[in-house]
Amino acid sequence: MKKILVINGNPDKESLNTILADAYIKGARQSGAQIKLVNLADLEFEPVLKHGYRQRTELEPDLVEIQKDILEANHLVFIYPTWWGTYPALLKGFFDRVFLPKYAFSYRENSPMWDKLLTGRSARVIVTMDTPVWYYKLVFRQPGHHSIKRCILEFCGIKPVRITTFDQVKSSTEKRRDKWIKETEELGRRQI
């Protein structure tokens, strides 16, 4: 049985992202997967890594728990809105505090290389944005997509990382949003 961890990175739990998280979970449950949902807005943690890696900041109980959840999962699902070209500060703070050296990766001594400690997991990233996807690709060059896929998840060994983007949310119709919800449910059913 596949173990899936769904992480809603939108601080607003009454958002389209929450509806999409529920749709993914519904589809995955129909396929028999074991699911856990984490709304980052419900966690109690300081999102700022105040001392960088120079000095250890003790993890709050919620972060200790989610580190265990990540290690137990076969598949991670991140759902969030694009704000200022990337992801909300809460999600960035989550990565800063949770994906730590000796947990998610480990630098090799006297080498620019590193070991990827989260191998054996795949990820689906579901992103909403108001910007048209073609503009995000051609003009902005997809900074958020590149950051989460290459600089965070793949850096730590998570592969493959697949990204689904739903654009022009602000001007979308109910019919279009219903299509996104069905598409997300199907992603869950296929457990990808």
C-alpha positions, 0 to 999 in steps of 0.5 A: 500500500502506498503511503502518501503525505499531502502538504497544503502550503497555503496559510488560508485553509478556505482556499482553492488549494484546500479543495484541491488537497481534499480532491487528491485525497479522495482519489487516492483513498479510492485507490487504497492508498494510506493518506495523511494531510498536513495543513501547514497553517495548523502547525506551530513552528517558527518558520525562520531559520534564525541561525542558518546552519551555523547553530542548531535550532531545536525542532518544535514537536510538529516539525519532529512529527512531520519529519517522521511522516516524510520518512514513512511516505512513498509519495509527497504531494505539495499544494500551494498558490504562487505568490511573487513567482514562487511559494508562500513564505510559510512553505519556504519556512517549512522547507528551511526548518524541516529539510535540514542537513543530516536529515534531507541531505548531507554535505561530504567532507572536503567536497562540493558534492552532497548525499541525497537522503530522501531517495526512494520517494516521488512527489507531485506538486500542484500549483495555483496562480493568477498569472497565465501559465504561458507568461509564467514560463516565457517571461518569468522562467518558472522560478517557483517550479524550478526552485521546488523541483530542482533546488529542494526536492531533487536536491534531496533525492526525491524523484520523479517530481511532477508539477501540475499548474492551474492558472488564471485562478482569479478570473476562472469560472466555476466550470473551469475550477470543477475541471481542476478538481476532477483532474486533481482527484484523478491524479490522486486515484492514479497516486501520482 
